Amino acid sequence: MNKIIIQGRITRDIEIESSKGGTEFSRFSVAVDRVGKKGEDKQTDFFNCTAFGKTAAFVKEYFRKGDGILLEGTMQSSTYEKDGEKRMSWALIVSHVYFPIQK
């Protein structure tokens, strides 16, 4: 099963793009704090996220840089080549977006 749920803050404003086939999508990053052991500084993980269609439009309309967000989706890997070296990247493919749970 490939399912991930994260809650964090958007790191930059959302922009909508279109693929060559006309599908609208948005790419953005979410910072998620990871609580460490007592007395240690918290650490932050950054998740690259991609939303498509109506989900991308929803994120663009209701969220801005610095806003909290709760996302559900799947992790997807992709490979690419840079400077002759094969590399791998990961992205959260967003299926559901929620306003964050207030503490």
Secondary structure, 3 states (H helix, E strand, C coil): CCCEEEEEEECCCCCEEECCCCCEEEEEEEEEEECCCCCCCCEEEEEEEEEEHHHHHHHHHHCCCCCEEEEEEEEEEEEEEECCEEEEEEEEEEEEEECCCCC
